[in-house]
Amino acid sequence: MPPARFWEFAHLTDNLKTMPWLDRIPRAGNLWIGGLHALYQQPALFAQAAITHVVTVLDYDIYATGELAQYEHLMLRVDDDPNEDLLAHFKASTAFIAAALEGGGGVFVHCAMGKSRSAATACAFLMWKTAGLSPEAALEQVCEGRPVCSPNPGFMEQLGVWRRMLDAGADEARAGEIYREWRENRFTGDWWTWDKRSRAAKL
C-alpha cells in the first residue's frame, strides 16, 4: 500500500480492522470483495482464490508504479463521496467483471475498506446479472459474504437509477436519456444533508 495513503486506514474502528481480507460474494461465481490492504499483503490468499482480475475503485491510481502487473485490472478514479458519479462507471465495471468470470477468471473488487465504493460496484454487477434485482436485494446478497458493506446514500440512489437503465433493455437511447436526466437534476449536498435525506426517505 502506498505509505502516503496510510491515513485512510488509521481511523478505522476495531470492528473494521478485524474484517476478513477478502470475502466471496455468494451466488456470483468467483467474485470477491475486500479492501486495499488485501491486494498488497495477501498474495497467497489471492492465489488460493484463483483471482486473475482486479477492479480498483479509489481516488488515486495504484497501478501507476507498475506494481501488481500479475492481474488484469480496471481502475476507476472515484472518491467515497455521495456526490461522486459512480454510475458513469457501472457499464464498464460490469462488462469487465462479466468477461473475466465468463472466461474462467476470478475477480476481486475493492476500494479502501471494501465497504462502500466496491460494494456499490458489486451490486451494479449483480443487478445486471439478475433481471429485476433491486439495489436493496443486491446489497443483501453482497452482505451475505461481507456484512460490513454499506454504500453511501448517493451511491445507493445511483443504483436505483442503474436499475431503471437496465430495465430499458436494448434501448440504449432510453438508458442514456435516463442517465442524462439524473445527471442534470440530481441532488448534491454535504454528508450530513445526504444522511438526513436518506433517513427521511426510509420513513
N, C-alpha and C positions, 0 to 999 in steps of 0.2 A: 504494500500500500504506500502511495506517495507520502512521505513524512509530513509535508506541508498540510495535508488534509486530516491529520490525526485528530484535530479539534472536533471533527464531525462525530466522533465516537466517544469523546471524553465525557459528555453529559448524559450518557445512557444510564437508565436505571439498572439495578442488578438483574431484574427480570429479563430485560432486553439483552443484557450482556451474556446471559446464560442460554440464549436461544441456540438451537442447533445450527451447525454451519450451513447446511443446506437441507431443504425438505422437498420431497416429491409430491407433486400435485396429483391427487387420485383421479383415476379415470381419464387421464390426459396423455397416456403414453409415457415416454421417457422425458418428462418435463419437470424441471426442478426450479426452486426459487430460494433466494437467500440474500445475504449481504456481501459487501465488497471484501471483507476480511477473508471469507472462504476462498475467493478466487486466488488470492496471493498465498494463503497459508495452508491450504489443504489439497495439494495436488494428488495425494493418494486417494482421498475421497472422490475426487473428480474422475480419476481413472477407474475406481470401483463402480461409479455410477455411469460409466461409459459416456461422459459428456464430451461432445465434439464442437458444440456451438454455444456462443455466449451472447446474450442481449444485455448490454450495459445501459442503464438509464440514470445518468448523472449529469451534473452541470459542468463537467470538465472531462477531457479526453484521456483515459488511462492507457490508451494504446499508442500515444504519440511517441513514446520512447522505444517502441519496437518490442516490448515485453509481451508475454502471453501469445506469442505467434503460433502456438500449437493449436489454438482454437480459431474456428471461423467466427467472426464477430460482427455484431451490428451495434454501432454506437449512437445513442440518442441523447443529445445535449439538452437536458431538461432539469430544472430545479424542482425541489419538492415544495411548490407554491401553488395554491389553488387557482391563481390567475394564469399559470402556465398553460400553454396549448399542447397537451399531451395527445389529444385527439388527432392532431395532424399526423402523428406517427403510427397510429394504430394499424393502418392498412399495411405499411411496410413491415412492422414488427410481426404482425400476424402472418404475412406471407413468408417471412424469414423462418419463423418457428415451424409453420406447416411444412415447408420444403425440407427442413432439417429432419423433422420427425418422419416424414414420408420416405426420406432417403435412408432411414435406419439410424439416424444420429440421436444424440441426447442433447437437450438444451437446458442451459442454466440462465434464468432471468434474474437480474439483480439490480439493486440500487445501492444506497449507502448501507441501510439496515435490513433490507428485504421486507419492507413493511408497507410503503405507500406507492411509490412510482412503479416498482416491479410488480406489486400486486395488481395495480390497475392494468398494466401491460398484459399480465397473465389472464386477467378477467376478459380483456378485449379478445384474446385468442379463443378462450372458452366460449364466448358469446358468438363468435364467428363459426366455431366448430359445431355448436348445438343450436339449431333453429329455435327462436323464441326465448332463449335463455335470458333472463333479466340480469341487470347488474348485481342485484342483491343475491340471486341464486348463484351467479358465477363466483361472487366473493365467498359465499358459504362453502363452495367446493374448494376454493383455494385455501380457506381457513381450516378445512379438514386436514390438510397437510401441514399448514403453518398458521396456527391460531392467532399469532400476533398481527397478521396482515390487516391493514386498515388504511385504504387510500384516503387522501384528504378530500374534503367535501367538493372541491372543484373538480377533481378527477372523477368522483362518483357521478356528478352531473354530466360530465363528458361521456361517461359510459352509457348514460341514458340516451344521449344524442347518437352515440355509436349504434345503439340498438335500433334506432329509427333509420339510420343509414343502412344497416344490414337488412332491415325489413323492406327496403326499396328494391332488394334483389338485384337483378341485372340492369336495372335502370340507373346507370351511373350518373346521368344528368340530374336525376332527382336526389341521389345521395349527395352530390356536390352542392345542390341547392340547399339541402338541409344543413350541411356544414357551413355554408356561407351565411345563412340566416342566423345560425348560432353565433358565428364569429362577429357579426355586425351588432347583435343585440345582447350578447352575453353579459352577465353580471360580473363585476370585479370589485374587490374590496380587500381590506386587511384581514388577518386571520380571525380576529375577534368577531368581525362582521360576518364572515363566512360561517363561523361556528354558530352564531346566533341565528343566521338564516337557515342553516341545516337543522338545528333543533326545532325551529318553528315549523319546518316542512314535515317533521315527524309527528306533530301533534294532531 
